[in-house]
């Protein structure tokens, strides 16, 4: 990761065509469920998240995207992944390739992933521009729906106390 940031002036800018950082929010409800979005463009069930838009703090990107995509106002970084000062630590880093589209070449997303706990999980608000659906999915069902990168993050979540 340090090499990638050293090689590029702004690795948080989505215009960097080789790839760029993104931020993701793995939002749990404390009852063994993970919030997933049915991504409008990709047609896949994924965690919440998106482009950094030049924001250099991955945790701020993840929180912004979680609010925008779910409508959940009361989200907290999971205490098991916060340091003594309360600052959040990464849950996971996933590097994955985004296929080429009409207006952009194939590129890599360096996805900075953080874990959040929803205080009011029932207050979801769907943004139809972002998502076809939102769903609280039991961990066992996530394992049947998602890719290896998400399963690796889910295994880390399940190993945490109170998750």
PLY file of the C-alpha trace (Angstrom):
ply
format ascii 1.0
element vertex 163
property float x
property float y
property float z
element edge 162
property int vertex1
property int vertex2
end_header
0.00 0.00 0.00
2.83 2.41 0.81
4.37 1.79 -2.60
1.10 2.65 -4.32
0.75 5.91 -2.38
4.40 6.80 -3.04
4.08 6.21 -6.80
1.07 8.47 -7.40
0.43 12.14 -6.60
-3.21 11.58 -5.55
-4.11 7.90 -5.22
-7.46 9.00 -3.73
-8.57 10.64 -7.01
-10.81 8.45 -9.15
-9.28 9.99 -12.30
-6.10 7.99 -11.60
-6.74 5.42 -14.31
-4.42 2.69 -13.08
-6.43 2.52 -9.86
-7.34 4.47 -6.75
-8.40 4.16 -3.14
-12.03 3.61 -2.24
-13.70 3.31 1.15
-16.14 0.66 2.31
-18.40 0.30 5.30
-19.20 -3.12 6.67
-22.25 -2.22 8.75
-23.52 -4.75 11.29
-26.55 -4.62 13.55
-25.21 -6.49 16.59
-27.60 -9.38 15.88
-25.50 -11.34 13.41
-26.52 -9.45 10.28
-24.56 -7.43 7.73
-26.09 -4.64 5.64
-25.73 -5.27 1.92
-26.67 -3.18 -1.08
-27.71 -4.61 -4.43
-25.37 -2.46 -6.53
-27.19 -0.76 -9.41
-24.32 -0.86 -11.94
-22.71 -4.19 -11.05
-25.86 -6.15 -10.18
-24.10 -7.71 -7.17
-24.77 -7.73 -3.42
-21.95 -5.72 -1.84
-21.02 -3.78 1.26
-21.66 -0.03 1.22
-18.88 2.11 -0.17
-17.52 4.24 -2.94
-14.88 6.54 -4.33
-12.76 8.73 -2.10
-13.25 11.83 -4.29
-9.83 13.03 -3.06
-10.72 12.59 0.64
-7.50 11.17 2.09
-9.00 9.59 5.21
-10.43 6.18 4.40
-12.59 6.14 7.52
-14.24 9.42 6.44
-14.95 7.99 2.98
-16.49 4.84 4.45
-18.68 6.80 6.87
-19.84 9.25 4.17
-20.73 6.42 1.80
-22.54 4.47 4.53
-24.70 7.51 5.33
-25.39 8.29 1.67
-26.21 4.74 0.60
-28.24 3.57 3.61
-29.77 6.67 5.14
-28.60 5.44 8.55
-27.81 8.48 10.66
-26.50 6.75 13.78
-23.44 4.73 12.88
-20.43 4.15 15.11
-17.08 2.60 14.35
-17.08 -0.81 16.00
-15.28 -0.44 19.36
-13.32 -3.68 18.87
-11.49 -2.00 15.98
-10.75 1.35 17.61
-7.49 2.23 19.32
-7.15 3.68 22.83
-7.97 7.19 21.57
-11.12 5.97 19.80
-9.63 6.25 16.30
-10.83 3.48 13.96
-8.48 0.86 12.55
-8.91 -0.90 9.23
-10.96 -4.06 9.16
-9.50 -5.09 5.81
-7.79 -3.92 2.63
-9.06 -5.48 -0.58
-7.53 -4.87 -4.01
-9.86 -5.85 -6.82
-10.16 -5.13 -10.53
-13.06 -3.12 -11.90
-13.90 -4.16 -15.47
-13.60 -1.65 -18.32
-16.70 0.30 -19.20
-17.53 2.58 -22.07
-16.11 5.66 -20.35
-13.21 4.21 -18.34
-10.56 1.50 -18.65
-10.26 -1.48 -16.34
-8.57 -0.40 -13.13
-7.95 -1.43 -9.54
-9.80 -0.35 -6.44
-7.68 -0.30 -3.31
-10.60 -0.65 -0.93
-10.08 0.55 2.66
-12.68 -1.30 4.73
-14.03 -0.26 8.12
-16.52 -1.85 10.50
-19.55 0.04 11.80
-22.32 -0.75 14.25
-25.80 0.59 13.42
-27.68 2.02 16.41
-31.05 2.01 14.60
-30.83 -0.67 11.90
-34.49 -0.46 10.94
-34.22 3.13 9.64
-32.89 2.34 6.16
-33.50 4.75 3.29
-32.84 3.43 -0.22
-31.14 5.74 -2.72
-32.37 4.39 -6.08
-29.49 6.11 -7.90
-27.04 3.90 -5.98
-28.86 0.68 -5.26
-31.66 -1.64 -6.32
-32.20 -2.81 -2.74
-30.82 -2.78 0.79
-31.01 -5.82 3.06
-29.88 -6.95 6.49
-28.43 -10.35 5.68
-27.58 -13.02 8.28
-23.88 -13.89 8.23
-24.55 -17.46 7.02
-26.46 -16.12 4.02
-23.69 -13.61 3.21
-21.39 -16.60 2.83
-23.64 -17.92 0.04
-24.02 -14.61 -1.82
-20.62 -12.95 -1.90
-17.08 -13.15 -3.23
-13.83 -14.16 -1.48
-12.87 -10.61 -0.57
-16.11 -10.10 1.28
-15.87 -13.52 2.92
-12.38 -12.70 4.22
-13.74 -9.50 5.82
-16.75 -11.40 7.21
-14.44 -13.97 8.83
-12.60 -11.10 10.55
-15.91 -9.65 11.74
-17.12 -12.97 13.13
-13.89 -13.34 15.12
-14.48 -10.05 16.97
-16.17 -9.90 20.38
-19.69 -8.53 20.14
-19.98 -8.92 16.40
0 1
1 2
2 3
3 4
4 5
5 6
6 7
7 8
8 9
9 10
10 11
11 12
12 13
13 14
14 15
15 16
16 17
17 18
18 19
19 20
20 21
21 22
22 23
23 24
24 25
25 26
26 27
27 28
28 29
29 30
30 31
31 32
32 33
33 34
34 35
35 36
36 37
37 38
38 39
39 40
40 41
41 42
42 43
43 44
44 45
45 46
46 47
47 48
48 49
49 50
50 51
51 52
52 53
53 54
54 55
55 56
56 57
57 58
58 59
59 60
60 61
61 62
62 63
63 64
64 65
65 66
66 67
67 68
68 69
69 70
70 71
71 72
72 73
73 74
74 75
75 76
76 77
77 78
78 79
79 80
80 81
81 82
82 83
83 84
84 85
85 86
86 87
87 88
88 89
89 90
90 91
91 92
92 93
93 94
94 95
95 96
96 97
97 98
98 99
99 100
100 101
101 102
102 103
103 104
104 105
105 106
106 107
107 108
108 109
109 110
110 111
111 112
112 113
113 114
114 115
115 116
116 117
117 118
118 119
119 120
120 121
121 122
122 123
123 124
124 125
125 126
126 127
127 128
128 129
129 130
130 131
131 132
132 133
133 134
134 135
135 136
136 137
137 138
138 139
139 140
140 141
141 142
142 143
143 144
144 145
145 146
146 147
147 148
148 149
149 150
150 151
151 152
152 153
153 154
154 155
155 156
156 157
157 158
158 159
159 160
160 161
161 162
